[in-house]
Amino acid sequence: MHKTIELLKTHDELRIIEDELDIYLEIPHLAYAEVKKKDGGKAILFTNVVDKKNSKKFDEPILMNLFGSYKRSELLFGRTIESVADEITKLLHMKPPAGFMDKISMAGELFSLKNIFPKKTNKKGACQEVVYMNDDIDLYKIPVLTTWEQDGGPFITMAQVYTQSFDGSLVNVGMYRLQVYDKDHLGMHWQIHKDSSHFFDQYQKAGKKMPVTIAIGGDPLYTWCATAPLPYGVNELLMYGLITKKQVKLVKSLTTPLYIPQDVDYVIEGWVDTEELRIEGPFGDHTGYYTLADPYPVMQVSAITTRKKPTYLATVVGKPPLEDKYMGWATGKIFFPLLKTTVPALIDYHMPENAGFHNLILAKMQPLYKGHAKQFMHAFWGTGQMSFVKHAIFLDENAPKLENYETLVSYILDRFAPKSLFISEGVLDALDHSSPENLVGGKLGIDATAANKVEAPHLFGDEELLVKIKELIPDASSVHQYMRRTKNPITVIGVNKTKSAKHYFDALIELSPNIRIVVFVDEKKNDIMNPYMLVWRVTNNMDAQRDIFISGLMVGIDGTNKSQIDDFTREWPDDVDCTQNVVESLKKRGLWDLDEKLNKKFQL
């Protein structure tokens, strides 16, 4: 991490905070505000770190918001993201050489790949300069952050979690949040669809404990590799070699059979008893909601090793935009060639940050025959991590650039009709809270590849429309119409909910000549004039099978919180919000410098 810090300093990409700050809320709150700034702000190095609750001062600094801008991401990759994607495309389309010169050229390309494979060494690594074992093991010696007030405890948020299959033939590097229970136990948030969970099942069937080694820090690309959506059984560190053309040098853990990069900052080794589960969470996650407490596997720590002067790497998650916006940007571009092998007619795709990535994907394709877009929907929902996507909109090759939201939305709305909707059911991310049951829920596809002929409605102004709506829905308190110039304007209605949204929708049918798409949100905690956060709220809160209503040309969407009114039996989580007295304290000290307009826009 020291080399990375110097690199950031050289390029004026580092903010150093020397004021004393607490690992409980203060440090993560400041990092959360920094990433909301224009272009992601700067990486932050906290050099005076304390744990006030336990009267402890840490020697090591904390580095945050490392990947939090496009510029820094490419700086850390050491090359353009597009060049990595181009190289993968070339490898995927490599053909047998036609002649001698082709053979020479291919030999050079293949020779350059010799360094993509990690190399095991017999020596100890820099990550093992300081060793804690037996009674010296203490996770509280590491400055692990508590990010949000309702979090179940401190969580390690930017770890590389190394695991292997029961027979040792497959290895995986993943990034999972890790809850600190006490000085030698960690909670493993292994969602059921993840590789580590599959390995866990193998050990459980064999009745054996599972080895796990956790690394923190080192080359930032190790951390990005841990997030790479590679196929099951493919070592994520291969991506490091492909990107850098350097071999990752690995050293063996002291108490487990697993190998980790020799130059990481921290190593936490241990064993998971497959017969023990413990309640993990709540945790304010990147959905912007708290994920609920649930039972997960537990690791008993068998050793902790560090560099002599380590730097603790962490990230903060909550409402968008976040550091994962930039990590996800790199991932999307790099893995586009692999996705295209599954759906060759795919031209481009984009996952808007304010929809939390999995909640919405925009895809541009070349439709070749009737029903092609629906075929794409099935392909996306059956492909790796794309299977967790809740809502997908497919457009033809003539559509505007996918990141040009206003022009793109106009294009979609001028072509939309209720028959464009395709509703299905499938697997969901474990973090999703809106479906009637955990892990499974509604999927929505919109086919905008074909233009439907629809007459525009006769519009009222917002004030006049609100009067008419309140006559039909007394619980309505605010209204705003977006994209009024299109054939399918979007009417957002804030309600103080006492009945189901379906009841409200049915009451509005007599206004169908005047409205087309109506979206219901709770008046409380929503600003109907803030489209950025409305997208976040609605894509989080809706389940397509339950929350979409159709009557003629009118479509309703329920973006409200769900409760017994909706026959919703699961617990509905709270929003992730900053603790205001902490924010006020940071302001008084001159450390919180986020523009108030951004504070309001992103609803911190």
N, C-alpha and C positions, 0 to 999 in steps of 0.2 A: 504493500500500500504506500510505502514511502516514495517509490518511483512515481506512482500515480499522483500523489499529492504535489510533487515537484512539477509534473506535467501540467497539472491544473493551474498552478501558480504561474508558470511560464506563459500560459494562454489567457491569463486573467479570468479564470473560470472558478476561482475559489474565494469564498467568504470565510474569514477566520473570526470566530467569536471567542474572546478570552474571558468574558464575564463568567462567573460561577453560575452554572445551571444544573438543574436536577434531572435525573433520568426518569423521574415520575412527572409526566405531562409536559414539563417546560421545554425540554429539548425537542421532543417530537412535534409539539405545537409550532415551534419556530420553523422546523423543517417543512411542516404542512403548509405554512403560510408562504414559504420561499418558493415552492414549486408552483404556486398559483400565479406568480408574477409573469410578466410578459417573457416569452421564450423560455420559461421554466426557471428563471432566476439563476442562481449559482449553486455549485456544490458548497456545503457548509462543513467546516472543521470546528468542532467544539473542543477546546483545549483545557477547559477547567470544569471537569465533570464530577458531580457529587450525587450521593444518595442521602438526601436530608433525613428521610425516615429512619435510616439506620446509622446516621452520623458517620458516613463513609466518604472518603475522597479517593478518586481513581487516578492512577498515574497515566493511563492511556487515553488518547483522544477518541472522539467519535466522529466518523465521516458519514454524511448523509446527502441525499439528493445527487448522488454521483452520476447517474445516467439521465438526470432531469432536464436535458435539452437535446435538440437535434445535433447541435455542434459538439457537445460533450460526448454524445454517443459515438459519433464518427471518430472523434479524437481517441476514444478508448479502443475502438476497433482498429485504429491505425490505418484505415483505408475507407473508401466510400462504401456505404451499404449496398449500393447498386452493383459495385464490382464483385461483391460476394455472391449476389444473386446471379450475375452473369456467369460466374465460374461454375455454380451449381447447374445452371442451364446447359453449359457446355459439356459438363460431365454426363448429364442425363442423355445428351444427344450425340455422344461420342460414337463414331462409326469405325469399322475396320479400315485400316489404312489402304489406300488404293495403289500407292507406289512407294518407292524408296524414300522420297522426301517426306511423304506423309508419315512413314514409319519413324523417321528421325524426329519429326515434330511431335508425334504421339509419345515417343520415348522420353522426350524432354518434359512433357506434361505429366506423364506417369511418374517420372523420377521426382518431380516436385511434390508428389503426393506421399512420398516415403515418410515424411515427417508428420503426417496427420495422426499417426497411431501413438497413443501414450506409451512412455517408456518407464518400466519399473527399475528402480535402483535398490541396491542393498545398503546404501548409506542412510544415516539419519538426515532429516531435512532441517532447514532453518525453522520450520514450524514446531520442531521438537527440542528447541534450545532450553526451554523451561518445562519441567514435568511435575504434574500434581497427581498423586495416586493415593489410594487408601484413604486415610483420615484427612489428607490434605485436599481432597476433592471438594470444591465449593463453587457452584455456579454463580453465587452472589459476588464472587470476585471479578466477574465479567460485568461490564456496565450495560446490562440488558434493560431495554426501555419498557415502561408502561405507557402506552400511547394515549389511551382513552379512559375516561373515568369509570366506565362500566366494564372494562376489560377484566377477565378473570385473574389477571396477574401480569407479570412481565412476560413478554414474548420476544424470542429471537425472530427477526423478520427477513433477514437477507442471508440465509445459510445455504450452503451446498450440502445436501443430504445424500451420502453415499451408501448404497445398499447393493446386495447381490442376490441372485436366485439361490435356492437351496442347494443345488448342485454346483454352484459357483461359476457356471458357464456364462451367465449374463450379469452385467453390472448396470446400475442406473445412477444418475446424478439428478436429483430433483430439488425444487425449492418449495419447502413447506414451512408454515409457521410452527414454532416450537414453544410451548408454554413451560415456563420454569415453575415447577411445583414446590421444590425445596432444593437443598444444596446439591443433591445428586439424582434428581429425577426430572425428566422432560416429557411433555405430552407430544405425541407424533400425530399431527393433523393429516393423516393419510386418507384422502377421499377414496371412496370405493373404486373409482375408475382409474386410479393412478397406478404406475408400475410398482411402486413400493408396497402398495396394498396387495397387489398380485403376489409379490414375493412373500409378504407376510402370510398369505393364505397357504403357501407351500410349507413354510416352517410350522405353521399351526397344525397342518395335517400330519406332519412328521413328529409333532410333539416336542420340538426343539426351540431353544431360544434363538432369536434372530440378531445377528451383528449389525450395528449401525455406526458409521463414523460421520461426524458433522464437521465441516470446515467453514470458516468465516474469513473473508478477506482474500489476500493474495492478488493475483492479476484479476482485474474486474471482469475479464471475459470468462473466467471460471463461473462467476455468478450468473452472467447472461446465459452461458451454456446450460446451467441448471434449469433454465426456463424454456429451453428449446423443445418444440413439440415433435421430437423424433419418434419414429415407429418403435413399438415395443421391442426391447432387447438390444437396441442400438446405443452404444456408449456416447453420451452427450459430449464428452471431451474430444471426440473426433472433430467436432465443429471448431474447437480451439485450434487444432492443427491445420484444418482447412483454411481458416481465416488468417492465421499468423505465419503459417509454413514453419512452425516450430513445434517440436515435440513437448508435450507436457511431461515433466519429470515427476514420477510418483514415488512416494515412500510408503512403507507399510506402517499401518497403525500399530501402536505398542501392545494393545490388548484385544484387537479384533483382526480378522484376516483381510480387512479392506485396505486399499491403497488410496492415498490422497495426494494432491499436488504438494511438492516439498516446500513451496514458498508461501503458503497461506499464513494468516496471522494467528488463528486459533484452530485448535482441533479438539472436539469433544467426542470421546469414544464411549461405546456402551452396548448393552444387550437389551433386547425387548423380549419380555416374557409374553409369549403368545396367549397365555391363559388370563392375562390381566388387562383390564380396561379401566380407564379412569375418566371422570368428567373433565372435558377440555372446553375452554371458553367461559363466557362469551368473549367475542373479539370484534372490534370495529374494523371491518374488512373493506376491500376495494369496491364492494357494491355500494358503499356509503351507508350501509346498515350494519348493525351488530349481528354476526352469525351466532346462533343460539348454542348453549352448552349441550354437548353430546358426548357419549363415551368414545374414547379413542385409545390406541395402544400407548404404552408407557415405556420409556427407555431408562434403565438404571445406568448411570454413568460409571465407567470403569477407569477412565483416565481423562485428564485435561492437559494438553500441551499448548505452548504458545511460543512465538518469537520473544526475544529479549525485550523488544520495544514494539509491541503490537499496536495496531489501530483497529478499533471496532467499527465494522461496517453495518449500517442499518438503513431501513427504509420506513416510510410511513404511508399508511393506506387509509382511505376514507372516501369522501366525495371527490369526484373529478374536478379539475385535472390533477393527475398524480405522476409520479416518476414512471409508473408502468406504461403511461402514454407513449413515452419515448422508447422504452424497451420493446413494447408491443409494435411500435412503428418499424423498428429494425427487424423484429421477428417476422412480421407480415411480408416485408419486401424480400427477405432472404428465403423464406419458405414458399413463396409464390410459385417458383418452378416445380416444386414437389406437388403442390395442390393441383397444378395445371395438368399433371400426368393423370390425375383422376378425372378431371373435367376439362378436356382439351379445348373446348369452345370458350373457356373463361378468358376474358380480356384483362380484367382488373378487379380488385376487391378492396374494400375499406371498412374498418370497424371504428365507428365514431367513439371518441374517448368518453363523451358524456352519456353513452349508453352502456358503459362498463364492459366494452368489447363483446362478451358473450351474449349480451342482450340485443344486439342489432348488427347485422352485416349488410353492406351495400355491395352488390356484385354486378359488373358489366359483362355481358356475354354476347356471343354471336348466335342468335336463335336460328336454327337450321330447319326446324319442322314444328308442326303443331304439338304443343305439350312439352317442348324442349325445356322451358323454364321450370316446369314442375319436376321434370327429370333431374334438373340441377338441384332443386330443393332436396330431393331424396339423397342425391350424391353428397351434398354438403352435410346433411344430418346423419350421414353414415361414415364420415371421414374423420378419424382421430378426434382432436379437440374441437373440430368444427361441429361435431355431433352435439355439443352443449349449447350451440347458438339457439336462442329462443325465437328471434324474428329476423327474417331475411327478405330483402327487396331486390329483385332481379330486373335489370335494365338492358336494353339493346345497345348495339355498338354506337348508335348516334346520340346517346345520352351525354349530357355535359360531364365534366370532370367530377369524380365522385366526392372530392373534397370541397367543391363549390356548392355548398349546401342550399343556398337560396335558389339558385338557378336549377339545381337538381330537383328540389322539392316541387318547384313549379312544373317541371317536366313530368314528374310522377303524377301530380294531381290533375294535370290536364289530360292524362291518359287513363285515369283510374275509374273503375266501376266496381260495385260489390262483387261481381263475378271474378275480379282480379285476385280475390282473397283465396288462399288455400290453407286450411286449418288441419293440423295433424297432432300427433302425440309422440313424445319420445323422451330420451334421457335428458336430465338437467344437471347443471353444476350443483354440487352439494351446498353451495353458498346461496342458491336461489331460495327465496322465502315465500314466493307468491303462489306457488302451485298448491292444490288441495292436499297432495301427499308429497313426501320428501323424495327427491331424485327423479321424479317422473312428472311431466306436465305438458301443457299445450305448446304447440309450435305454430308460428304464423309465417306463411310465405306470401309475398305480393308479386304477381306477375305484371311488371310494367314494361315488358318487351313489346306488347301490342297496344295500340291506341284504341280506346273505346270512345264511341261518340256519346257524349253526355251533355245535356243542357245545363248551363250554369243556373244556380238558384237566384231568386229575387231577394237581395240582401237588405237588411235593416242596418242602421248604425248600432254600435254597441249599447248605447243607453236605451234606445227604443227596444232593442232585442231583449235586454235584461228585464224590462218591464213586462214584456210578453211571456218570457220564461218564468218569471216569478209568479205570474198568474197560474201557471201550470205546475210549477215546482216551488212552493214557498221556501224550501230549504236552500234555494239558489241565492248566492250573495254577490257574485261577480261574473263577468263574461268578457271575453275578448276574442275577436275573430282574426285569424292569421290567413295569409295568402288569399286575400279577398278577390284578387284579379284572376284567380284560376277557376276552373269549372267545379272544383271540390274544395271550397274554403274549409278551414279547420276552426271550429268553435270550441273554445275551452271554457268550461263552466266550473267555477268554484262553488262547492256546496258544504253546508254544515249538515253532515249526513245523519239522517234518522231512518232512511229506507235504503233498499238496495239500488244500485245504479240502474239495474234493469227496469225497476219501477219508474225511475226518472226518465229513462229513454222512452219507455212506452207513453209517458205523459207528453212527450215532445213530438210525437208522430204527426199531430195536426199542424206542426210548424215545418213539416218536411219540404214544402215548396221554398222555404227560406234558409234551410241549413242542409249541409251534406254530411260532413264528418264532425261528430260531437265527442269531445273528450271531457270526462268528469274527473275532477281532482278535489281533494279536501281543501277547503278554504284555509284551514290552519296549516301553517308551515309551507305554503306554496304561494309563489308570486306568479299570477297568470300572465304577467307581462315579461317573464323571464323564460324565453324558449329553451335556453341551454339547460337549465335545471328541470324544466318540465319534461324534456326528453329523458333525462336521468330518472325522474320520478316514475313516469308512466311505463317506460320499458322495464323498470324494476318491478313495478306493482301489478302488472297484468299477466294473466294466464289466458292464452288465446281461446281455449275451449270454453272458459267460463265468462270472460270479460269482453267479448265482442258480440255486438247485437246488430242485426240487419233488418231494415224495413224498407222495401222498395229501393230507392237510391240513397237512403240515409243509413249511415254506419255509426254505431256508438262504441266507445272504448271506455272501459272503467279503469281509471288510474288511481282510484282511491285506496286507502288502507282497508284491509278486509277484517271482518269481525263476525260475531254471531249473526249480525244482520244479514250477512252474505252466506250463512251456513258454513263459515270458515272455522275449523276446529283446531288448527295449529296455532301456536303462539306467534303473534306478529311482532317483529323486533323493532327497536327504536332506531331513529336516525343516528348517525355518528355526528356529534356536534362538539365543537371546542368547549372547554370549561372556561366560562367567561371571566372568572376571577383570575385565572392563570393568564389569559390574554391581557386583561387590564394591568396586571403586574408587569408583564413583559413590555407593555406600552409605556408605563411609567419609567421603566429603566432604559427606554430608548432603543429597545431591541426589536420590537414588533414594528415593522415599517411597511406593512402591506397597505396599499391604497384602499381606502374605505369603499370605493366603487367595486373593486374586485372582491372585497370581503362580502359585500351585499350580493354580487352576481353569483358567487360560488357558495353562498349560504353556509359560511363556516360556523 
